[in-house]
């Protein structure tokens, strides 16, 4: 039986002036196959939406099969005989297409593929210009620096006006410097082997030595490859590093471009398609793949493929790679003169205006490899074209028109790869007053699915401006509340019309709120929020925590009267990356409640007992180190009444003279050996002393009792049941996306040092877990409100021992009293570069306060 698909639209009203984001949710009655299910959607009013901002989760928008075939036919028919192979990518929010035609290798008749590597020629210039602008952002140079600022006299002395030519002018081709390639091609007409020479960049500049300038610097614009040879030399002079490595560090690696390389400067992973050119005009294509690219260097030596160039173009022109000011400088264009390739040119990027759209582009041409990289900000559309034969054919002329006609159709297709997919589309604000309009979306029949008759069409109402504010009313019942019967009070809020998708916040004054049991509060049709004064105070408190020695902090507050989460400062000082509320931190000793809970879950399963001793579970090579091991119980480990010495005293004592002990990988048994021959603090059960060694031993007990890795035990018993998607055991499992950097002034020089090199194995089950405020809130509420443990083991956890330091300690949890909030339970943590708190305050009000600081 075919799965049934349904369509739900929300919100009902879209406001143009606010760019309201619409949501289209497509749901299948059962999971789709691995190949997905293609669903057709009719949308005659799609022009009312900003397709450049379209996003989809759970699927992808695809082109209709007929359009894909038309595009392939266009590519096959346009490719000229002198072009053995060509690949094209057209990527847009309305659907994308990758096409290939012909062969990558004529001699062996190997078909060209859409992910094949090609020489991209002068598209290299855009990479070089972006690298220079990244250096400008770092303050390493300025666009007004001249050639003589950075290059040695051996290069500049024979370049006319070198002392006046700026970096901006070489990137925009307004320097007036002649093109060295003109001289190379003139010589190649007599001696083609010139292209086989292994050229140094400085040698390429010598081709223009003594030549008259084309014009005075800044007085005109004429494309000259020499400009970018000089730009590459400046990058190396400024950084003291290889040009290819600088491009990789600043562009290729950040954008994840795994198939882009600088030929001749680094190893190319994979085969580059062969290059062909009828060099001698005899009508036969010559394979010229043996020609290197040192003659092109920073003007055109890069290798890439369709996918990477699309990512690069989007990352660059959509502002993800450069800061706003840098991108504005790059796109500050100047009209070209008698240049058929570009209407105007900025810094390493040209423009062209077609009848239908404006494009940022760069073309490329090496011996046998023409290329095009075009991006239209109007449609968020990229067009990439890579060819392995010399030709003047214009593929874009024959391929884009059918694509444009196809995506203007009223029907689009969505390939559902998950059971539920969501498309978000902001309504387009055209600035015109049009009154109320209706946008309709309807599912159409197709192969492999049926339609839900109750949810196959939906409509949006589109209005120009904000609707009138609704009126809110309040009523309460019953009039009489009886304390002894705990009569529930009901407050009814009613709006005169349906609220917007984001909701409407209503402020309520309630001076007698203390008369009610807030722990049992329930809300339907809305949610409680902290009032603006409380949010302001919390924001101020958070910002004050970020100081010269504390780069960043996140705080989350969860209470019956509303929640608040905030972040301030930096996640990375080096990259100036702002901290966000969802960022992950090392939570150090908050690891201990996770370990204690895991042991209590094993107690519930009767795998072990809190009264088991160390010698019941641990090997003699471990217990022989520990005085009283035969009488120390698991309970005493968890509540710090074992008397076992503190291994971190020895560890940090060693680190004071040899910091590398914090970098090496430690086994738990090695950490225990650090207390060898140390006297206990006291006899087991005769006192209280916090000791991290207790929890190293507790972790070892878990592994001995289960025969399993401790991280896997914690994951199966806590992380997975509570759906903690951002909590990981560092050093024991992979952490997708990593976590924020920690900082501490290690050497006392007043500068914070990044502690990311510290090995988490030195903390293991005392403090190696990584999490964020959201997950810690979930864990704290489940743990301390009795949702994670049975009543019996919860009672064991809350059986407290007086520490003698103003707080009490249970099994992996501490408790103390405050004047304002009453009893506070939870745990604190501190490690090299991180501090953390996870607290529930004012029980039974149940307010959680996870706080993470680096």
N, C-alpha and C positions, 0 to 999 in steps of 0.2 A: 504494500500500500504506500502511495506517495505521501511524503510529509506535507502538512498543511502550513502555509505561510500567512502571517497576519501583519498588518501595518498599523502603527499607532503614531499620531502626530501630537506634539506639544511644544510650547503652550498654544492655546487657541488664538491668542492675539499677538501679532508682531508689530513692533513700533519702529518705523523707519529711522526716526531721529535718534533712537537709542541703539540702532543696529542689533535688535533682539536676535538672539541665536535660536533658530528652530531646531527641533530634534525629530528625526524620523527613525523609529525603532521597528526593525524587521525581525520577526520571531518565527522559528520553525517549530513544529510540533515534536520533532525529534532531532538529534544531532545530525549534521550533514556528513556525507562521505568525505574522505580525505581530499578529493578533488574539488569539493565545494558544490554548491547548487547555484545556478545562474537564475536570478529573478529579474523580471522586466518591470520597470516602473514608468508609468505615463505621467509626465509633468509639463503641461502646456504653459505654466507660468514660471518656468525655471529662471527666466531672465530677471525676475524680481529679487533674486538672491545673489550674494557675493560668492561666486564659485571659487574665487582665489583663496577663500578661507575655509573651504569645505574640508571636513575631517571625517574619517570613518574608522570605527573599531569593530572587529568581528567579521571583516570582509573587505572587499575592494570594489571600487567602481570600475567596470570594464566596458570596452567598446563592443558594439554589436558585431556579430560574426561577419555580416555582410560588409560592414565598414572595414573591418580588418582585412578582408579579402580584397576590397577595392584598393586599400593602401598597398598591399603586397603586389597587386597587379601594376599599380603605378610605379613602384620601385623597380620591378622587373623590367617594365617597358621603358623606363627612363635611362637605365644603366647602359651606357654606350659601349661599343666593342672594345674600346681602349681602356675600359674599367673592368678588370677581372672580378672585383667584388666590392660590395658596399653594404654598410649597415646604417640604420637610421633609428633614432628614438624620438618619439613625440610623447611628452609627459605632461598631463594636465589633471586638474581635479575632476574633470568630466570623464576621465578614462585615459589610459596610456597605451601606446603601441610600440613594440620593438620589432623591427624587420631586418632581414638579411637576404641578400641576393648575390649569387655568383660564388666565386672560390677565393680562398685565402692563399692557395698554392696551386698555380697553373700546372706545374710540372707533375704534381701528384694528384691533381683533381680533388683537392680537399675543400669541402664547402666552407664558406665563411659563416661564423656563428655570431649571434648578437652580443656575446660577452668577450669576443676576441680583442686582443690588444693591437692598437694602431699607433703610429707616430702622429702627434697632434700638431706639429709645426708651431706656428705663431700663437696658438692658444697658450703656449708656454708663457707668453708675455703677460697674460692676465695673472698667472701664478706669481710671476716675478714682481709685478706691481703690487699685488696683495701682500706679498712678503715685506716689501719696503714700507707699506702703510702700517703693517703690524709693528715694524721697528720704530716708525714715527710715534705710534701709540705708546710705545715703551720709553720714548724720550731718547732713543739711541741716535737719532739723526732728525733733520727737518727737511721738508720739501724745498726749502730755500737754500740749503747747502749747495755749494758749487762743486764742479769736478775737482778743482784744486783743493777743496776741503778734505777730500778722502783719498784721491788717487795720487800715486807718486809722479814726480816730474817726468820720469821716463815714458809715461803714457800721455800726460797732458801737454807736454812741451810742443808737440806737433799737431795738436788739435786747436784750430782757430777758436778764439774766444772762450777757452776752457775756464778761465778765471771768472767768467760771467754766466756760463751755462749752469742752470740749476737742475736739481734732481726732478722737480716738477716738469721742466721742459724736456728732459730726455724721456720721461714716461709718457708725455703727450705728443712727442715728435715735433716739438716747436724749437728744438735746439739749433737747427740749421746744419747739423753734422751730416756729411754725405753717407750713403749706404755702402758698407764694405762689400755686400753681396753683389752689387753691380760690378765691382772689380773682380770678384771671384768668378762670376759667370762669364765675364769677358775672357778671363784666362782659361776657363774650362772649355770654351769653344775651340781653343787650340790644344789644350792639354787636359782632358777630362779626369786624369788621375789626381788632379788637385783635390778632388773630393775624398780621396783615399788617405790623404795626409792626416796625421793625428795633430790637430791644431791646439795650441794654447790660446786662451782668451786674449792675452796681450798681443799675440801675433795677428789676430783678426783685426785689432784696432790699427795695426800698422798699415793695412790696406788703404786707410784714408789719410795717412800722414802726409802733410803738405798740400792736401787738396783744398781748394777754395770752399768756404762754407756756402751752403745753398741760400742762406739769408742770415741776417743778424738774429741772435737769440731772442725768441719771443715774437718775432715780426711776421711769422707765417707758420704753416703747418705742412710738413712733408714727411711721409712714412720713411723711417730709416732704421734698419735692423741694428746698426751700430749703437743706437741709443740703448738698446737692451743688453748688448754685450757690456757696455759701460755700467749699466744698472746692476748687472750681476757682479762685476768687479767691486762696486761700491758695497754691496751686501757683504761680500767676503772681507773687505777692508774694515767695515764697521764691526762685524761680529768676530773676526778672526777665525771664522769657521767656513767649511765647504758650503757652497751655494746649495747644492742638492740637499744637504742635511738641514739647512735653514728652512727650505721650502717644506721638507718633510715634517720638521718639528712644529712649524707654525700653521700649516695647512693640511697636509696629507694625513697626519696622525690625528689631529683634532676632529677632522671630518670623517675619519674611518675609511679613507680612500686606499683600499688594499690592492688595487690594480693600477696604480699610477706611479710612475718611476721617472727618474732623470737619467736618460740613456748616457752611457759613458762615464757617469759619476757614481753609479750604484748598480748592484745586480738587479736585473729585470726578472721577476718571478713569472715565468710563462713564456710561450713563444709569441713573437710579434708577427702579424701576417706579412707575407712577402710584399715588397714594393715593386711595381712594374712601370716601365716608361720606354717608349720607342725612342731611345736616345739617339740612334744614328739615322732615323727617318726611313728605315727600310721596310716599314709596315709590320715588323715583328716586335712584340713586347719583350723588352729585356728585363730580366730579374736583377734588380739593383739593390737587393737586401743587404749585400756585403758592404755597402757604403755606410760608414759611421756617421755620427751626428755631431762630432766635435766642431765641425764648421758652422753649426747653428747655435750651439751652447745655450746661453740664456735667451737667445732670440727664438729658439725653436726645437730644443732637444728632448722634450718630454714625451712619454709614452702613456696612453690611458685607454679606457674603453667607454662605451656609451653610459653605463650605469654610474661610473665615477664622475664623468663630466656633468651628468645631470645633478648629482649631489653637490658638486663644486659650484655650478651655476646657481643653484637654489640657495645654498649656504651663503654665497657671496652677495647676490643681488637682493635677497630677502633679509639681509642684515644680521645673519647668524655668525658670520665670520669676523666682520669688522665692526668697530664702533660707529655710531651714527655719523659723527663728524668725518671719520675717515672715508666712509662710503660716499658721503656728499662730495668730498674732494675727488674721489675716483670718478664720480659721475658728473663732475663739472665739465661739460663738454664744450668743444670748440669746433665750428664748421670746418670740414676738410675742403681742399681745393683740388679739383680734377682727380678725385679718387673714386673709382667705381665700386670699391669694396665697402666704403663707409660714408655716411652722410656727415657724421661728426665723430670726434674722438676725445675721450677723457684721459684717464691715467691707466693705460694698459687695457682699455676697453673701448670699442667703437659703438656706434648706433646706426640704425637704419630705420626708415619709416616706410612700411608697406601700405597698400590701400586699406588694409583692415586693422593694422596694429603697429605699435612702436616696439622696437626691439633693442636690447643691449646685446651686442654680438662680439665675437672675434672669429676671424677666419684663420686657417693655417695652411701651409704648403711646404712640404719637404720634397725630396726627389721621389715622386711616386706615391705620396700620401697627402692628398688634400683633406681638409677638415673644416667643419663649421660647428660653432657652439652659440646658439641663440637663446635669449630669454625674453619673454614678454611679460612685464609687470601687470599689464592690463588684464591678462587672462591667467596669470601664474602658469605660463606655458613654456616648456623648454623644447627646443628642436636641436638634436645632435646628429651630425652626419659625418661618417668616417669612410674613406675610400682608399683603395690600394692601386689606383692607376691615375695617370695624369689626364685630366679632362676639364673642359670648360662647361660641361653640362651643369644645369641648375636643378638638382633633385628637388629642392624645396618648392620650386615653382609648380611641380607636378604632384607633389605628395600632400602639401598642406591644404590646398583647396578642398579635396574630398574629406579630409579630416575636419576642417572647419564646418563643412556642410553636415557631416555626420553628427558632430556634437551639438549642432544647433537644432537637431531633431527633438521632438517632444518626448521621445522614449530613451531612457538610459537603463543600463543593466548593472546589477550588483551581484557579485559572486560571494555568497555567504559561506565563510569558512568556519564559523561558529554558529551555535544554535540561535544566538541573539546578536544582531549587528545594529549599530547605531550610527546614523549619519547626522552630523551637525552642520547647519548652514546659516550664517548670519543673513538677515534680510538686508537688501541693498538700499542705502540711503541715496536716492538720486537728486535730493534737494528740491524736488517739485511737489506742489500741493495737488494731490490727486484724489483726495477723499478716501473712502473705504474701498479696498480691493480684496478679492478672494483668490487664493492660490490653492489649487487642487492637485493632490497626488493620488494616483490609482494604481493598484497592482494589476498587471496584465497576465493572462494565462501563458504558460510556457512549459517546456519539457522538464519532467522530474519533480514537479510539485503541483499541489492544488491550492486553491484560495480559500481562506477563512471567510465565509459569507458575511460574518458580523464585523470583520475588520479588514476590508480590502480597499477602502478609500478613506481619505481624510482631507480636511480643509484648514487653511490658516486664514484668519482675517488680518489684513495688513492695513495699518492706519499711519498717517503722516507723523503725528506727534503724540505726546504723552496724554493718556486719557485723564478725565477729571478724577480728582482724588475721591475714593469711596468713603462713605460714612461708616463709622464703627459704633456698635452699641454693646452694652454690658448688662447682663442680668445674672442674678444669683439665686440659688435655692439649696435647701429649704431655709426658711427664715430662722428656725430654731435649731441650734447644734447642741447635742448633749455629750459632755466630755466622757462620762462613764461608758457611753455606748460608742464612743469614737465616731460620731455621725460624720459621714463625708460631706464636705461642702462642694457645690458645683458652680463654677463660673462659666457662663456662656457668652462668647464673643461672636458677633455677627457683623459681616460686612455687607454693604448695600449692593456690591457686585463682586464677581470672581476676582481674587487677587492675581497679580502677575506671577510668573514662574518663580521668581526670586522671593516671593512672599512680601508681606507688609509687616513691619515691626510696630507694635503697639506698646506704649509705656503705661504701666499700672502702678499706682501708689498704694502701698499696703502697710501701714504703720503697725498692725497687729499680727504680722506674719508669724511671730514666735509662738502664737497660740495653736499653730497647726503642725501636724507631723509631716514634715517635708520629705521624710524618707519614703512615704507611700504616695507621693504626688504622681499623677498620671495626666498625660495630655493627649488629646485626639484632635487632628486637624491643624496642628502647628507644633512649635517647639519653644521651650523657654530659653531666654538668652540673658546673660548678665547685663545689667544696666550700663549705660554709657559711662557713668562715673567710675564704676568698677573696672570697666575695660580700659579707661584712661589711666587709672592708677596702676593697673597691671602693666600696661605698655611702658609707663614711666619707670616702674621698678625694673622691668626687663632691660630697658635701654641703659639704666644706671649700672647694670651688672657688666656691661661691655666696657672694658677699660683698656688701658695700654697693655695690661698683662692678661686680659681675657678677650680674645678676638671675637668670640661669638657665643650666643646662648639661645636656647629655646626653652619655653615654658608652656605647659598645658595645664589648665584648671578645668576640672569636671565636677559639677555640683548639681543638685536637684533644681536649682534656680537658673541654670544656664552654664554653658561651657565657653572656654576661651583658649585660644592657642596663639602663640606669637613667636617670632624669631627676630633676632637683632645681631648685627655684626657680620662676620665673614666665616665661610666654611673653609676657605683657603686664602691665606694672606698672599701667597705667591701669585695666584691667578686672579686675586681680587674678586673671588666668587662669593656672592651674597649667601648667607645662611637662610634656609627655608624651614618651615615648621616640620616638614616630613623628613628632614635629613637624619641620617643615622650617626650615632656616637658609640664609643666604647662606654659601657655603663659600669665598668669596674666592679665594685663589691655588690652591686645590685644583682650580680650573678649568683650570689649566695642564696637569696630566696628561691631562685630557679632550682639550684642544687638541692636545697632542703625539701622543696616541694616534690622533686623527683624521688628522693628517698622516702618521703611519706607516702607517695603513690606505690612504691615497692612494699612498704609496710602494709598498705591496704591489700595488696596482692599476695601477702604473706611470703614474699620472697626473702625478706629479712626482718629483723626486729630492732627497735631502737635500743634494746638492751644487749644486742650483740656487741662483742668486743672487737678490737682491732685484730686480735689473733684468730678470731673466727673467720676472717675473710682475707687478710693480707698475708703475703709471703713473709717468711722469716727474715729475708734480707732487708725487708722494710721494717718489720716490727722490732728487729734487734737494735735498730737505731734509736727507738723511742722508749724512754723509761716508762714503766707501768703499762705497756701496750696490752698486757693480758687483762687489765682491769678497766681500761678506757673504753667507754661505750660509744656507740654511734650517736646517742642522744647528747653526750658530753662534747662530741665534736661539733654538733650543730649549734649548741648554745654556749660554746666557748668556756666550758667548765672542765676541760680535759687537763689543763696545765701544760699542754705541749708548747714547746718554744716556738718563736716566730722566725720562719725562714727568711722573710723579706729583710730583717735586720742585717743578716749576713749578705744577702744579695745586694742590697744598696750600699753596704759597706765596701763590697768588692767593686761596685760600679763607680764609687768615688775616685778610685785609682785606675780603674780599667772599664770605661763605659761600654766596651764591646760585650760585656756579659749580658747587657740588656738586648743585644741584637741577635745573639746566637739562639739556636733552637734547644729548648729544654724538654727533657722527659720528666714526667711527674716524680719518678723515683729519684732523679737527680736533685729536684727541689727539696725533697725530704732529707736527702743526704746533707744539705746545708745546715741542718740542726744536729748533725752527728756530734756526740760528746757534749752537747749543751744540757745543762740542768733544767728540769721542768720548772715552771713558775710555781707550782704547788701540786699536792697530791690530787688525783682525779676526784672531782666533785667538791673540793675543799675551798674553792675560790672562783673568781671570774676574771679572765683576761682574754681580750680579743687577740686571736692568732690566726693568720691566714693559712698556716699549716693545717689547721683543723679541716679546712675545706679542700685542700689538696688531697688529704687522706679520705675525705668523704667522697670525692670524685673517684678515687681508686677503689673504694668499697662498692660504688655503683657498678663499675666495670667488672669487678670480681663477682658480684652477686648475679649480674645479668649475662656475663660473657660477651658484652656488647660495648661499643664505643660510647663514652659518656655523652657526647654531642648528639648521637642518634637517640639515646634514651630520653634526653631532655626534649628533643624535637618531637618524638612520638608521644610523649606524655604531656607536653605543655604547648609547644609551638603550633603543632598541627591541630590539636583539638580546639585551641583558641583562635586559630587562623591568624597567627602572628607572622605576616608576610615580610616584615622588615626586621626580624630578629634572627641572629645567627651566632654560632659559636666560632669566633675568630681562631684561625689556626687549625681548626678541625674540619671545617667545611667551607666551600666556596661562598663568597659574598657578592652576588651580582650587583654591579654598580658601586661596590665599595662603600666607604663611609668617610666622614669629614676628617680633616687633619687635626691632630692635637698639637698644642704648643706649650713650651716652657722655656724659661731662660736658663738653659743647662749650665753655661759657663759664667753666668753672672756679669755679662758684658752689656746688659741693658737691651739686648736684641733677642726676641723670641725665636727659639729653634723649633723646627718642625720635627715632631716625635714619631712620624709615620714609620720610621725604620725600627722602632722598638718592637720586639717580637712578642706577640700575645701569649706564646707558650710559657713565658715567665710568670704569668698570672693564672693560666689554665682555669680550674674550677673555682678559684677565688675571685676571678675578675675578667674573664676573656670574652664575655658575651657582648654583642653589638646590637643596639636597638634604637627606636625613636620614641618620641613622647606618645604617639598614638598607640603603639603596641604596649608600652609600659602601662598606659591607662587601662587598656583591656586586661592585662595580666593582673594588675593591682586590684581592680574591681572583682575579677573572678576569684582571686585568691582570698582576699580579706572579707569578701561578702559570702563566702561559703559555696561558691559555684564550682570550685576546682577540687576541693578535698571533702572527704566525708566529715561528719560532725566530730567523730572520735579523733581523727588525725588533725582536724582544725584545732581541737582543744589542746592536743599535744603541742602544736605550733605556738599557741598563745599562752602556754605555761611559762611564765616569765621568771627570770633570775635577775636580782638587782646587780647592776654592774658596779655600783659605787661611784659612778661618774655622772649621775643625774638622769639616767635612763635605765630601762630594763631590757633584757634580751631573751627572746624565745628561741624557736628553732628557725634560724635564718631570718629573723625579723626583730626589729627594735621597737620600743614603745616609750613615749615620754609625755609629760603633761605640759599644756600651755594655758596661760590665763584666758585667751580669747577663743581658742578652738577646742579646748578640752584635751582628750586623749588623741595622740598622734601615733600611728603605727606605720612601719615601712622599712626602708633601708637607705643608707647613704653609700656613696662610692667615690673613690678618688684613685687615679692611677697617673702614670706619666703623661701629662698633657690634657687630662680630662677630669671633670668632676660631675657627679650625678646625684640626684635625689629622687626617690619615689616614695611618696607619703600619702596616707589617707588621714585626713584631719577631721576632728570633731565628730567621731563616731557617736551616735548613729546617723549624723547628717551625710556621711559618706562623700566627702569632697576629696578628690584625688589631685595631687600636685606633682606630676612628673616634671623634673627640671634637669636639663642637660646643658653642660657648660664645657667649652674647650679653652 
